[in-house]
Amino acid sequence: MPKVTFLPANVTVEFEEGKLPYKHHGLPGSLLDIALNFGVQLEHACGGSCACTTCHVVVKDGEGHLSEMQDDEMDRLDTAADLTLHSRLGCQAVVKGGDVIVSIPAWNRNYVSEGGSSILGDAIPSARRNSAA
């Protein structure tokens, strides 16, 4: 069974290919779909429709176990911050029969919008606190 490791959280998930419930964000079996199935926080502002770069990840190992990049993903990645030769959009990169390790760039982790707490703690007031003031 394939495994995906999400860094820097160092969360590894194992799954049976083609058996995960589709979460309707990104392509079925994509890194984003896998992350959502296992509660790994991967930003996806456009809902996984390849219209933004918030699910940008950097593949550290196992690039050959991902689907081939299509033109629309290549075009969208051209607008991503800190683009590397190993960048992919989590919503478009489908895991195909092997282990993959990806890193979620620090600037791309947005725990607040995904329901988590701010990685900055109380340094930046939340929108909710601002609106209550």
C-alpha positions as CSV (number, residue, x, y, z in Angstrom):
1,M,0.0,0.0,0.0
2,P,1.3,3.5,-0.8
3,K,2.3,5.9,1.8
4,V,2.5,9.7,1.7
5,T,4.6,11.7,4.2
6,F,3.7,15.3,4.8
7,L,6.5,17.5,6.1
8,P,7.2,19.4,8.2
9,A,4.5,17.9,10.4
10,N,6.1,14.5,9.7
11,V,2.7,12.8,9.3
12,T,2.8,9.6,7.3
13,V,-0.4,8.0,6.0
14,E,-0.9,4.7,4.4
15,F,-3.9,4.0,2.2
16,E,-5.3,1.5,-0.3
17,E,-5.1,3.1,-3.8
18,G,-8.5,3.9,-5.2
19,K,-10.3,3.1,-1.9
20,L,-10.3,6.5,-0.2
21,P,-13.6,8.3,-0.1
22,Y,-13.4,11.2,-2.5
23,K,-13.5,14.5,-0.6
24,H,-14.5,16.6,-3.8
25,H,-11.4,18.8,-3.6
26,G,-8.7,18.2,-6.2
27,L,-8.5,15.1,-8.3
28,P,-9.5,11.8,-6.7
29,G,-6.4,10.2,-5.1
30,S,-4.5,13.5,-5.3
31,L,-2.2,14.7,-2.5
32,L,-4.9,17.1,-1.5
33,D,-7.6,14.4,-1.5
34,I,-5.3,12.2,0.7
35,A,-4.5,15.0,3.1
36,L,-8.2,15.8,3.6
37,N,-9.0,12.1,4.2
38,F,-6.4,11.9,7.0
39,G,-6.9,15.3,8.6
40,V,-3.6,16.8,7.3
41,Q,-4.0,20.6,6.8
42,L,-3.2,21.6,3.3
43,E,-4.5,24.9,2.2
44,H,-6.8,24.8,-0.9
45,A,-8.4,28.2,-1.4
46,C,-9.9,27.4,-4.8
47,G,-11.4,24.1,-3.6
48,G,-8.9,22.1,-5.5
49,S,-9.9,23.3,-9.0
50,C,-6.3,24.2,-10.2
51,A,-7.2,27.9,-10.0
52,C,-4.7,29.0,-7.4
53,T,-1.4,27.8,-5.8
54,T,-2.3,27.5,-2.2
55,C,-1.9,23.7,-2.2
56,H,1.6,24.0,-3.6
57,V,3.9,21.3,-2.3
58,V,7.5,20.4,-2.9
59,V,8.1,16.7,-3.7
60,K,11.1,15.5,-1.6
61,D,11.0,11.8,-2.7
62,G,8.8,9.6,-4.9
63,E,8.2,12.0,-7.8
64,G,7.9,9.0,-10.1
65,H,4.9,7.8,-8.1
66,L,2.8,10.9,-9.0
67,S,0.7,11.5,-12.1
68,E,2.3,13.4,-14.9
69,M,1.9,17.2,-14.7
70,Q,-0.6,18.6,-17.2
71,D,-0.4,21.9,-18.9
72,D,-3.0,23.6,-16.7
73,E,-1.0,22.7,-13.6
74,M,2.3,23.9,-15.2
75,D,0.7,27.2,-16.1
76,R,-0.7,27.7,-12.6
77,L,2.6,26.7,-10.9
78,D,4.3,29.5,-12.9
79,T,2.6,31.9,-10.5
80,A,3.6,30.1,-7.3
81,A,6.0,31.7,-4.8
82,D,9.3,29.8,-4.3
83,L,8.7,27.6,-7.3
84,T,11.2,24.7,-7.5
85,L,11.9,21.9,-10.1
86,H,10.0,19.6,-7.7
87,S,6.9,21.8,-7.1
88,R,3.5,20.3,-7.7
89,L,-0.1,21.4,-6.9
90,G,-1.5,19.0,-4.3
91,C,-4.9,19.1,-6.0
92,Q,-3.5,17.8,-9.3
93,A,-0.7,15.4,-8.2
94,V,-2.3,11.9,-8.0
95,V,-0.4,9.2,-6.2
96,K,0.2,6.2,-8.4
97,G,1.4,3.1,-6.6
98,G,4.3,4.1,-4.4
99,D,5.6,6.1,-1.5
100,V,5.8,9.9,-1.7
101,I,7.3,12.5,0.6
102,V,6.2,16.1,0.2
103,S,6.9,19.3,2.1
104,I,4.4,22.0,2.6
105,P,6.2,25.4,2.3
106,A,6.1,27.5,5.5
107,W,4.5,30.4,3.8
108,N,1.8,28.1,2.4
109,R,0.6,26.7,5.7
110,N,-2.5,28.5,6.8
111,Y,-3.9,26.7,9.8
112,V,-6.4,29.4,10.7
113,S,-8.4,29.1,7.5
114,E,-8.4,25.4,7.8
115,G,-9.8,25.4,11.3
116,G,-6.6,25.3,13.3
117,S,-4.9,27.8,15.5
118,S,-2.5,30.4,14.3
119,I,1.1,29.4,14.1
120,L,1.9,32.9,15.3
121,G,-0.2,32.5,18.5
122,D,-1.5,35.8,19.7
123,A,0.9,37.9,17.7
124,I,-1.7,38.6,15.1
125,P,-5.4,39.1,16.2
126,S,-7.9,36.9,14.4
127,A,-10.5,38.5,12.2
128,R,-13.1,37.5,14.7
129,R,-11.4,39.5,17.5
130,N,-11.1,42.5,15.1
131,S,-14.7,42.4,14.2
132,A,-15.8,42.2,17.9
133,A,-13.7,45.3,18.8
